[in-house]
Amino acid sequence: MNDRQNPYDPYRQEQPQIIGYDAYGQPVYQQQGQQYDQQPQQDTQSQQGYGYDPYAGTQPQYDPYAGQPTQQTPQGYGYDDGGYGTYGYDTGRQPAVDDTAQQWNAPQAPQAPAAAPATAPPVPEPRREPEPAADAAVPGQRRGDRDYGTEQFSFIEEPDEDSEDVIDWLKFTESRSERREEARRRGHNRMVALIVVVALVVVGGAGYLWFAGKIPGVSSQDERNASATGPQKRDVIVVHLHNTKKGGTSTALLVDNVTTKQGTTILLPNSLAVASDDGSTTTLGKSVDDDGSTGTREAIDTLLGTSITGTWRLDTPYLENLVELVGNIEVDTDTDVPDTKKGASPLVSKGEAQTLSGPMAVAYATYRGPGEAETKQLTRFGQVMRSVLRKMSEDPKAATVTVETLAQILDPSLPEQDLGASLAKLAGHAKVGDYKTELLPVQADGTLTDEATEKVVKDILGGAVKAPEQGAAVRVGVKNAHGDPNATSAARIQLVNGGYSFVDSGKADTEATSEILYATAEDKAKAEEIAKTLGLPTTSVKKGKPAANADVSVILGQNYEIPTQSTS
């Protein structure tokens, strides 16, 4: 076989010599130290006709005992000149061939040779001792650059099962390493995700504890509420929404508590009883239409004991433009608002987080369904105002630009810069959730209830009525316990004529005697003067808790005498 790992070099010195061929055509080499003195014998099988020498046609005969090889006449392949003749052939005596000098080219398709003529064997010459071979090549080697056909060899390359096993083992070890690496990678990712989750839980828990006020040393909501009992600063503006298409108004107070950082919208029903310019009692709705912004603002101040810095008249077209400027709003609507066109789908649909454009916001804020109370429509107006504030900018300059873009004529009491600054502060509260909407509850006659006085007037608008400014009239709250409805109007005329501000505190159960309550020693003298103005004895003056929206409270009992001229 041809060993490709150690190729045979025919030009190497001292190579083994070929002394003949065996029955299969393979060369026979001379062994080291052995002499060959026999004449090659004829192969019996070759004489039988199925063996042939494919190299006999071109190779010279080599005599290992002669000095030079003798050239043998080429032999044919057994074909007659005239036809196809005998098909068998005789190899005769196989000559020795020197494979070190000429290239061994195997024929591609052997043909049957003709019988070779008998020749006399050459006379052997005296033998010469072969020189010792150095680094003899392995027998059977051939030059690697020779071209052989696979049909000349007795072996065929077959797949090696061991190599396939090795490949399978390499694939197994590689896939196993990849699985281990992937498992490590997944474990690392899980660990990172776990750390992130734990960090989020810790941060969220700390935030909740901080918000709940359960962290020691951190101010809690209780501490924040406790600070509200002290002196507080509030900025209050009143908003009147005028429906230019259907008529009517809606009023609300926008309160910014600077101390507690809380914003509130207080909705005022139109049925709220307020004092008019002449001291008579009227409703808030009529006051807005008749007395205008200044008279209504003063009447609300007197009634609620607050200090309103300015009035913002907001007509429905300007509300529509404002909603468009802030980029629409989202409102949790409580009803469907029908379209003005017959057969059309509702302009506003009921549902949570409904996106309202300018016209939709105006329609929802002014809608009052059949049979609905006024408070329903007022509540929708409050929802729209809060949503608008949430979309306003917290920057006073940017908010002022938005107000200026409306191009509306504002009340002199509230210039554009002041309005923009107030809206920016309220927007800051609304964005973080420190904002609420409260409805001022009133009785059927328009007077305030005790609940309204305590919750809204006291807690939201100041906790306690401020002392009147120097020269300002004393606010007197009158509650009718006389049994005669005319007693309230009679007392109002007497107090207004006496220079006092009248505050209608509603009605109470019938009492036999009247009471005049004051809070501080400084108000005792004022209370005695009020008793004289109403014709009541000074013994009815007592220290107690007056109404939150009044300096002095008067409870008219049956001992109060109604002047005859006041009843006419």
C-alpha positions as CSV (number, residue, x, y, z in Angstrom):
1,M,0.0,0.0,0.0
2,N,1.0,3.5,-0.5
3,D,1.9,5.2,2.8
4,R,1.1,8.8,2.4
5,Q,2.6,9.8,5.7
6,N,6.1,8.6,4.6
7,P,6.2,8.9,0.8
8,Y,8.6,6.9,-1.1
9,D,11.4,8.7,-2.9
10,P,12.6,6.8,-6.0
11,Y,15.6,9.0,-6.3
12,R,17.0,8.3,-2.9
13,Q,20.3,6.4,-2.8
14,E,20.6,2.8,-1.7
15,Q,16.9,1.8,-2.3
16,P,15.8,-1.8,-2.3
17,Q,15.9,-3.2,-5.7
18,I,13.0,-5.0,-7.5
19,I,13.9,-8.5,-8.4
20,G,10.6,-9.5,-10.0
21,Y,6.8,-9.6,-9.6
22,D,4.5,-12.0,-7.9
23,A,1.4,-13.7,-9.3
24,Y,-0.7,-10.5,-8.6
25,G,1.7,-8.2,-10.4
26,Q,3.2,-6.8,-7.2
27,P,6.9,-6.1,-7.2
28,V,9.2,-8.3,-5.2
29,Y,12.1,-6.6,-3.5
30,Q,15.6,-7.8,-2.6
31,Q,16.1,-8.2,1.1
32,Q,19.1,-6.7,2.8
33,G,22.1,-9.0,2.6
34,Q,20.4,-11.5,0.3
35,Q,21.4,-12.3,-3.2
36,Y,19.1,-13.4,-5.9
37,D,20.6,-15.9,-8.3
38,Q,17.6,-17.7,-9.7
39,Q,16.1,-17.1,-13.0
40,P,12.5,-16.0,-12.8
41,Q,10.3,-18.8,-13.5
42,Q,7.2,-18.8,-15.6
43,D,4.0,-18.3,-13.7
44,T,1.8,-21.3,-14.2
45,Q,-1.3,-19.2,-13.8
46,S,0.0,-16.7,-16.4
47,Q,0.4,-19.5,-18.8
48,Q,-3.2,-20.3,-18.2
49,G,-4.3,-17.0,-19.7
50,Y,-5.7,-14.7,-17.0
51,G,-2.7,-12.8,-15.7
52,Y,-0.8,-10.1,-17.5
53,D,1.9,-7.6,-16.9
54,P,0.5,-4.0,-17.4
55,Y,4.0,-2.6,-17.3
56,A,5.7,-5.0,-19.7
57,G,5.1,-2.8,-22.8
58,T,7.3,0.1,-21.9
59,Q,9.7,-1.0,-19.1
60,P,13.2,-2.2,-19.9
61,Q,14.4,-5.6,-18.6
62,Y,16.6,-5.3,-15.6
63,D,19.2,-7.8,-14.7
64,P,20.4,-7.3,-11.2
65,Y,23.8,-9.0,-12.1
66,A,24.4,-6.9,-15.3
67,G,26.0,-3.6,-15.4
68,Q,23.4,-1.9,-17.6
69,P,19.8,-2.9,-18.2
70,T,19.0,-4.3,-21.5
71,Q,16.2,-2.9,-23.6
72,Q,13.4,-5.4,-24.3
73,T,11.4,-5.1,-27.4
74,P,8.0,-3.9,-26.6
75,Q,5.4,-6.5,-26.8
76,G,1.9,-6.3,-28.1
77,Y,-1.3,-7.0,-26.3
78,G,-2.2,-10.2,-28.1
79,Y,-4.0,-8.9,-31.2
80,D,-3.2,-10.3,-34.6
81,D,-2.6,-7.9,-37.5
82,G,-5.3,-9.4,-39.5
83,G,-8.1,-9.7,-37.0
84,Y,-9.1,-10.5,-33.5
85,G,-7.2,-13.8,-33.3
86,T,-6.5,-15.5,-30.0
87,Y,-7.8,-13.6,-27.0
88,G,-5.5,-15.2,-24.4
89,Y,-2.0,-14.1,-23.7
90,D,1.2,-15.4,-22.2
91,T,3.2,-13.3,-19.8
92,G,6.2,-15.5,-20.3
93,R,9.0,-14.7,-18.0
94,Q,8.6,-11.5,-16.0
95,P,11.5,-9.1,-16.5
96,A,12.8,-7.2,-13.6
97,V,12.1,-3.5,-13.7
98,D,14.0,-0.7,-12.2
99,D,11.4,1.5,-10.5
100,T,13.9,4.2,-9.5
101,A,14.5,5.7,-12.9
102,Q,11.2,5.7,-14.8
103,Q,7.7,6.8,-13.7
104,W,5.2,4.0,-13.1
105,N,2.1,4.8,-15.2
106,A,-0.7,2.3,-15.0
107,P,-2.8,1.8,-18.1
108,Q,-6.4,2.8,-17.8
109,A,-7.9,-0.1,-19.6
110,P,-5.8,-3.2,-20.2
111,Q,-6.1,-5.1,-23.4
112,A,-5.3,-8.8,-24.1
113,P,-1.7,-9.0,-25.2
114,A,-0.4,-11.3,-27.9
115,A,1.9,-14.1,-27.1
116,A,5.4,-12.7,-26.5
117,P,8.1,-14.3,-28.6
118,A,10.4,-16.6,-26.7
119,T,13.7,-15.0,-26.0
120,A,16.8,-16.4,-24.5
121,P,17.5,-15.4,-20.9
122,P,20.3,-13.0,-20.6
123,V,23.6,-14.3,-19.4
124,P,24.1,-13.1,-15.8
125,E,27.0,-11.0,-15.2
126,P,29.2,-11.3,-12.2
127,R,27.4,-10.3,-9.1
128,R,28.3,-7.1,-7.3
129,E,27.8,-6.7,-3.6
130,P,25.2,-4.0,-3.1
131,E,26.1,-1.1,-1.0
132,P,24.5,-0.8,2.3
133,A,21.3,1.1,2.2
134,A,20.9,4.2,4.3
135,D,17.4,5.1,5.5
136,A,15.7,2.6,3.3
137,A,12.2,3.5,2.5
138,V,9.3,1.3,3.4
139,P,8.6,-1.1,0.6
140,G,5.6,-0.3,-1.4
141,Q,6.0,3.5,-1.2
142,R,5.4,5.6,-4.3
143,R,5.8,9.3,-5.1
144,G,3.0,11.5,-3.8
145,D,2.8,13.5,-7.1
146,R,2.0,10.5,-9.2
147,D,-1.5,10.0,-10.5
148,Y,-3.1,6.7,-9.6
149,G,-6.6,5.3,-10.2
150,T,-8.4,3.8,-7.3
151,E,-9.2,0.7,-9.4
152,Q,-5.4,-0.2,-9.3
153,F,-5.5,-0.9,-5.6
154,S,-6.9,-3.7,-3.6
155,F,-8.5,-1.5,-0.9
156,I,-11.4,0.9,-1.0
157,E,-11.7,3.8,1.5
158,E,-14.5,3.1,3.9
159,P,-16.0,5.3,6.6
160,D,-14.4,4.9,9.9
161,E,-16.8,4.3,12.7
162,D,-14.3,5.5,15.3
163,S,-14.2,8.9,13.6
164,E,-17.9,9.2,13.8
165,D,-17.8,8.4,17.4
166,V,-15.2,11.1,18.0
167,I,-17.4,13.6,16.1
168,D,-20.4,12.6,18.2
169,W,-18.4,13.0,21.4
170,L,-17.2,16.4,20.4
171,K,-20.7,17.5,19.6
172,F,-21.9,16.2,23.0
173,T,-19.2,17.9,24.9
174,E,-19.7,21.2,23.0
175,S,-23.5,21.1,23.6
176,R,-22.9,20.3,27.2
177,S,-20.6,23.3,27.6
178,E,-23.1,25.5,25.9
179,R,-25.9,24.3,28.2
180,R,-23.7,25.0,31.2
181,E,-22.9,28.5,29.9
182,E,-26.6,29.2,29.2
183,A,-27.6,28.0,32.7
184,R,-25.0,30.3,34.3
185,R,-26.3,33.2,32.1
186,R,-29.9,32.5,33.1
187,G,-28.9,32.3,36.8
188,H,-27.1,35.7,36.5
189,N,-30.2,37.3,34.9
190,R,-32.5,35.9,37.6
191,M,-30.2,37.3,40.3
192,V,-30.2,40.7,38.7
193,A,-34.0,40.7,38.3
194,L,-34.4,39.6,42.0
195,I,-32.1,42.5,43.1
196,V,-34.1,45.0,41.1
197,V,-37.4,43.7,42.5
198,V,-36.1,43.8,46.1
199,A,-34.9,47.4,45.5
200,L,-38.3,48.4,44.1
201,V,-40.1,46.9,47.1
202,V,-37.8,48.6,49.6
203,V,-38.2,52.0,47.8
204,G,-42.0,51.5,47.5
205,G,-42.3,50.5,51.2
206,A,-40.2,53.5,52.3
207,G,-42.3,55.8,50.2
208,Y,-45.5,54.4,51.7
209,L,-44.2,54.8,55.2
210,W,-43.1,58.3,54.5
211,F,-46.5,59.2,53.0
212,A,-48.3,57.5,55.9
213,G,-46.1,59.4,58.4
214,K,-44.8,56.2,60.1
215,I,-41.1,57.0,59.7
216,P,-39.7,58.5,63.0
217,G,-38.4,62.0,62.6
218,V,-40.2,62.7,59.4
219,S,-43.2,65.0,59.4
220,S,-46.5,63.1,58.9
221,Q,-49.9,64.1,57.7
222,D,-50.9,64.6,61.3
223,E,-48.1,67.1,61.8
224,R,-49.1,68.8,58.6
225,N,-52.7,69.0,59.8
226,A,-51.5,70.3,63.1
227,S,-49.7,73.1,61.4
228,A,-53.1,74.1,59.9
229,T,-54.4,75.1,63.3
230,G,-51.9,77.9,63.4
231,P,-51.9,81.1,61.4
232,Q,-52.4,80.2,57.7
233,K,-52.1,82.1,54.5
234,R,-54.8,81.6,51.8
235,D,-55.2,83.0,48.4
236,V,-58.9,83.0,47.2
237,I,-60.3,84.0,43.9
238,V,-63.9,83.7,42.8
239,V,-64.9,82.4,39.3
240,H,-68.2,83.1,37.6
241,L,-68.9,80.9,34.6
242,H,-71.4,82.7,32.3
243,N,-73.3,80.6,29.8
244,T,-73.6,82.9,26.9
245,K,-76.0,80.6,24.9
246,K,-78.5,79.4,27.5
247,G,-78.0,82.0,30.2
248,G,-77.3,81.5,33.8
249,T,-74.1,81.5,35.9
250,S,-72.1,79.0,38.0
251,T,-69.8,80.3,40.9
252,A,-66.9,78.6,42.6
253,L,-64.1,79.7,44.9
254,L,-60.5,78.6,44.0
255,V,-58.6,78.4,47.3
256,D,-54.8,78.0,47.6
257,N,-53.7,77.3,51.1
258,V,-50.1,78.3,51.0
259,T,-49.4,77.0,54.6
260,T,-50.7,73.5,54.1
261,K,-50.0,73.4,50.3
262,Q,-53.5,72.3,49.6
263,G,-55.8,73.4,46.8
264,T,-59.6,73.4,46.9
265,T,-62.5,74.3,44.7
266,I,-65.6,75.4,46.7
267,L,-68.8,75.2,44.7
268,L,-71.3,77.9,45.7
269,P,-75.0,77.2,44.8
270,N,-76.9,80.1,43.2
271,S,-79.5,79.7,45.9
272,L,-77.0,80.9,48.5
273,A,-78.4,83.8,50.4
274,V,-76.2,86.9,50.4
275,A,-76.6,90.5,51.3
276,S,-77.2,93.0,48.6
277,D,-75.8,96.5,48.4
278,D,-78.7,98.0,50.2
279,G,-78.5,95.4,53.0
280,S,-81.4,93.3,51.8
281,T,-81.0,89.5,51.3
282,T,-80.7,88.1,47.8
283,T,-79.4,85.0,46.2
284,L,-76.0,84.5,44.8
285,G,-77.3,84.1,41.3
286,K,-79.2,87.4,41.3
287,S,-76.3,89.1,42.9
288,V,-74.0,88.1,40.1
289,D,-76.5,89.5,37.5
290,D,-77.5,92.6,39.4
291,D,-74.6,93.7,41.6
292,G,-71.8,92.6,39.3
293,S,-68.5,91.3,40.3
294,T,-67.5,93.8,43.0
295,G,-70.8,93.7,44.9
296,T,-71.0,89.9,44.7
297,R,-67.4,89.5,45.9
298,E,-68.0,91.7,48.9
299,A,-71.2,89.9,49.7
300,I,-69.4,86.5,49.7
301,D,-66.7,88.0,51.8
302,T,-69.2,89.1,54.4
303,L,-71.1,85.8,54.3
304,L,-68.1,83.5,54.6
305,G,-65.8,85.7,56.5
306,T,-63.0,85.3,54.0
307,S,-60.9,87.7,51.9
308,I,-61.3,87.2,48.1
309,T,-58.4,88.8,46.2
310,G,-60.2,89.0,42.8
311,T,-62.9,88.0,40.5
312,W,-62.5,86.0,37.3
313,R,-65.4,86.2,34.9
314,L,-65.2,83.2,32.5
315,D,-67.6,83.1,29.7
316,T,-68.3,79.8,28.0
317,P,-66.4,80.7,24.7
318,Y,-63.3,81.5,26.8
319,L,-63.6,78.2,28.7
320,E,-63.8,76.4,25.4
321,N,-60.6,78.2,24.2
322,L,-58.9,77.5,27.5
323,V,-59.5,73.7,27.2
324,E,-58.1,73.8,23.6
325,L,-55.0,75.7,24.8
326,V,-54.2,73.1,27.4
327,G,-54.6,70.3,25.0
328,N,-58.0,68.8,25.9
329,I,-58.9,67.3,29.3
330,E,-59.9,64.0,30.9
331,V,-63.0,63.8,33.0
332,D,-64.9,60.9,34.7
333,T,-68.3,61.8,33.3
334,D,-71.4,60.8,35.2
335,T,-74.0,61.2,32.4
336,D,-74.4,61.3,28.6
337,V,-74.7,64.8,27.2
338,P,-76.9,64.8,24.1
339,D,-76.0,66.7,21.0
340,T,-78.0,69.7,19.9
341,K,-78.6,68.0,16.6
342,K,-81.5,65.6,16.5
343,G,-80.7,62.0,15.9
344,A,-77.0,62.5,16.5
345,S,-75.0,60.5,19.0
346,P,-74.3,62.0,22.4
347,L,-71.8,64.8,22.4
348,V,-70.3,63.5,25.7
349,S,-70.5,59.8,26.7
350,K,-70.7,58.5,30.2
351,G,-67.6,56.8,31.5
352,E,-64.2,57.1,33.2
353,A,-61.3,59.1,31.8
354,Q,-63.4,60.6,28.9
355,T,-61.3,62.9,26.7
356,L,-63.2,66.2,26.3
357,S,-62.4,68.9,23.7
358,G,-63.3,72.5,24.2
359,P,-67.0,72.3,23.0
360,M,-67.4,69.0,24.8
361,A,-66.1,70.4,28.1
362,V,-68.4,73.4,27.9
363,A,-71.4,71.2,27.2
364,Y,-70.6,68.9,30.1
365,A,-69.9,71.8,32.5
366,T,-73.2,73.5,31.8
367,Y,-75.4,70.4,31.4
368,R,-78.3,70.0,33.8
369,G,-80.6,67.0,33.0
370,P,-84.3,67.1,33.3
371,G,-85.3,66.9,37.0
372,E,-81.7,67.2,38.2
373,A,-80.8,69.4,41.1
374,E,-78.6,72.5,40.6
375,T,-75.8,70.8,42.6
376,K,-75.4,68.1,39.8
377,Q,-74.6,70.7,37.2
378,L,-72.4,72.6,39.7
379,T,-70.4,69.4,40.4
380,R,-69.7,68.9,36.7
381,F,-68.4,72.4,36.5
382,G,-66.1,71.6,39.3
383,Q,-64.8,68.5,37.5
384,V,-64.0,70.5,34.4
385,M,-62.2,73.2,36.5
386,R,-60.0,70.7,38.3
387,S,-59.1,68.9,35.0
388,V,-58.2,72.2,33.4
389,L,-55.9,73.0,36.4
390,R,-54.2,69.6,36.0
391,K,-53.3,70.5,32.4
392,M,-52.1,74.0,33.2
393,S,-48.4,74.8,33.6
394,E,-46.9,75.1,37.0
395,D,-44.7,77.9,35.7
396,P,-46.3,81.3,36.5
397,K,-44.9,82.8,33.3
398,A,-46.2,80.0,31.1
399,A,-49.6,80.2,32.9
400,T,-49.7,83.9,32.3
401,V,-49.0,83.4,28.6
402,T,-52.0,81.0,28.5
403,V,-54.2,83.6,30.2
404,E,-53.0,86.3,27.8
405,T,-53.7,84.1,24.8
406,L,-57.3,84.0,25.8
407,A,-57.5,87.7,25.1
408,Q,-60.4,88.3,27.4
409,I,-61.1,91.4,29.4
410,L,-60.5,90.7,33.0
411,D,-61.8,92.3,36.1
412,P,-59.5,95.1,37.4
413,S,-59.3,93.3,40.7
414,L,-57.4,90.4,39.0
415,P,-54.9,91.3,36.3
416,E,-53.5,88.7,33.9
417,Q,-50.2,88.3,35.8
418,D,-52.0,87.7,39.2
419,L,-54.5,85.3,37.6
420,G,-51.7,83.4,35.9
421,A,-49.7,83.1,39.1
422,S,-52.8,81.9,41.1
423,L,-53.6,79.3,38.4
424,A,-50.0,78.1,38.3
425,K,-50.0,77.5,42.1
426,L,-53.3,75.7,41.9
427,A,-52.1,73.6,39.0
428,G,-49.1,72.4,41.2
429,H,-51.5,71.1,43.8
430,A,-53.8,69.5,41.3
431,K,-51.0,67.6,39.5
432,V,-49.8,65.9,42.7
433,G,-53.2,65.1,44.1
434,D,-53.3,67.8,46.8
435,Y,-56.5,69.1,45.5
436,K,-60.2,68.5,46.3
437,T,-63.6,69.8,45.5
438,E,-66.2,70.7,48.1
439,L,-69.8,71.7,47.7
440,L,-71.0,74.3,50.1
441,P,-74.3,72.9,51.6
442,V,-77.1,75.3,52.1
443,Q,-80.6,75.0,53.4
444,A,-83.8,75.5,51.4
445,D,-83.9,79.2,52.2
446,G,-80.3,79.7,51.1
447,T,-78.8,80.0,54.5
448,L,-75.8,78.0,55.6
449,T,-76.1,74.9,57.7
450,D,-74.0,74.2,60.8
451,E,-72.1,71.6,58.8
452,A,-71.2,74.1,56.1
453,T,-70.1,76.6,58.7
454,E,-67.8,74.2,60.5
455,K,-66.4,72.2,57.6
456,V,-66.1,74.7,54.8
457,V,-65.9,78.1,56.4
458,K,-63.8,77.1,59.4
459,D,-61.6,74.3,58.0
460,I,-61.1,75.4,54.4
461,L,-61.5,79.1,54.5
462,G,-59.5,79.9,57.6
463,G,-60.4,78.0,60.7
464,A,-61.6,81.2,62.4
465,V,-63.0,84.4,61.1
466,K,-60.3,87.1,60.9
467,A,-60.8,90.2,62.9
468,P,-62.3,93.0,60.8
469,E,-60.0,95.6,59.5
470,Q,-59.8,99.0,61.1
471,G,-63.1,100.8,60.4
472,A,-64.7,97.7,58.9
473,A,-68.3,96.8,60.0
474,V,-68.8,94.0,62.5
475,R,-70.3,90.9,61.0
476,V,-73.4,89.8,62.8
477,G,-74.9,86.4,62.2
478,V,-78.6,86.2,62.9
479,K,-80.4,82.9,63.4
480,N,-84.2,83.0,63.6
481,A,-85.6,81.1,66.6
482,H,-88.6,83.5,67.0
483,G,-91.1,81.5,65.1
484,D,-92.0,84.4,62.8
485,P,-90.2,84.5,59.5
486,N,-90.4,88.3,59.5
487,A,-88.1,88.5,62.5
488,T,-85.0,87.9,60.3
489,S,-85.7,90.8,57.9
490,A,-86.6,93.1,60.8
491,A,-83.3,92.4,62.5
492,R,-81.4,92.8,59.3
493,I,-82.9,96.3,58.8
494,Q,-82.0,97.3,62.3
495,L,-78.4,96.0,62.1
496,V,-77.7,97.5,58.7
497,N,-79.0,100.9,59.8
498,G,-76.7,100.5,62.8
499,G,-73.7,100.1,60.7
500,Y,-73.3,96.3,61.0
501,S,-72.9,93.7,58.4
502,F,-75.8,91.3,58.4
503,V,-75.2,87.6,57.9
504,D,-78.1,85.3,57.6
505,S,-77.5,82.2,59.7
506,G,-80.8,80.5,58.9
507,K,-83.5,79.2,61.2
508,A,-83.6,77.2,64.5
509,D,-86.1,75.7,66.8
510,T,-88.2,78.2,68.7
511,E,-86.6,79.7,71.8
512,A,-88.2,81.7,74.5
513,T,-85.3,84.1,75.1
514,S,-82.7,85.5,72.8
515,E,-78.9,85.1,73.1
516,I,-76.0,87.1,71.8
517,L,-72.7,85.2,71.7
518,Y,-69.1,86.6,71.4
519,A,-65.8,84.8,71.4
520,T,-63.2,87.1,72.9
521,A,-63.3,89.8,75.6
522,E,-62.7,92.4,72.9
523,D,-66.0,91.5,71.3
524,K,-68.0,91.8,74.5
525,A,-68.6,95.5,74.2
526,K,-69.6,95.0,70.5
527,A,-72.1,92.4,71.6
528,E,-73.6,94.7,74.2
529,E,-74.0,97.4,71.5
530,I,-75.7,94.9,69.2
531,A,-78.1,94.0,72.0
532,K,-79.1,97.6,72.4
533,T,-79.6,98.0,68.6
534,L,-82.0,95.0,68.6
535,G,-83.8,96.1,71.8
536,L,-82.6,93.1,73.8
537,P,-81.4,93.2,77.4
538,T,-77.7,93.1,78.0
539,T,-78.2,90.0,80.1
540,S,-78.7,88.1,76.8
541,V,-75.0,88.7,76.0
542,K,-72.9,85.6,76.8
543,K,-69.4,84.4,76.0
544,G,-69.7,81.4,73.7
545,K,-68.9,80.2,70.2
546,P,-70.4,82.4,67.5
547,A,-70.8,81.3,63.9
548,A,-67.6,80.8,62.0
549,N,-68.6,83.4,59.4
550,A,-69.5,86.1,62.0
551,D,-67.9,88.1,64.7
552,V,-71.0,88.0,66.9
553,S,-73.9,85.6,66.6
554,V,-77.5,86.5,67.5
555,I,-80.2,83.9,68.2
556,L,-83.6,85.7,68.0
557,G,-86.0,84.3,70.6
558,Q,-89.6,85.1,71.3
559,N,-88.6,88.0,73.5
560,Y,-87.5,89.9,70.5
561,E,-90.0,92.5,69.5
562,I,-90.5,93.0,65.8
563,P,-90.8,96.7,65.0
564,T,-94.1,97.6,63.3
565,Q,-92.5,99.6,60.5
566,S,-90.3,96.6,59.4
567,T,-93.3,94.4,58.8
568,S,-95.0,96.8,56.4
